[in-house]
């Protein structure tokens, strides 16, 4: 029949072009070791010239994130990974042009880790991760996310938070699942 012919063609295609696919299958799902979220946020009225150093910017964002995440249970293992201001980290001429923009964009990564001393399987890292996403969206949308740079306080634009992507890190012996939201094992046929 035509359906069997298509299945055979699909199997032949996989084995011709992806020989390893026929050797493995994904078995089970387990919670990731950690989940990294990348965000973009904008601060109206903030200028590149207000940033004295990368450390000052990192410290200001880190303080606000710590204040924001105090309500997320078990987020003592959450930490700021990096902070960048794409429009401010360039040549002088471009920096001056960007300084005239209405809002300064700040990119940052936040890592949600499982507690190493937890006795719970999976350590609820996925649950904490969802709580972090919710709390970040809530605090920005309600006008509560504020940083201080160069003596000026700036509140994030309420509609500016963008969750750019998430990356999961699996424990040794596990690989990222097809939906990129969890971990599992590849097993041989």
Secondary structure as UniProt FT lines:
FT   HELIX           2..17
FT   HELIX           19..22
FT   STRAND          24..30
FT   STRAND          34..44
FT   HELIX           48..50
FT   HELIX           54..68
FT   HELIX           69..71
FT   TURN            73..74
FT   HELIX           75..77
FT   STRAND          78..84
FT   TURN            86..88
FT   HELIX           92..99
FT   STRAND          103..113
FT   TURN            116..117
FT   HELIX           121..124
FT   HELIX           125..141
FT   TURN            142..143
FT   STRAND          146..149
FT   TURN            150..151
FT   STRAND          152..156
FT   TURN            158..159
FT   STRAND          162..169
FT   TURN            172..173
FT   STRAND          175..176
FT   TURN            178..179
FT   STRAND          183..188
//
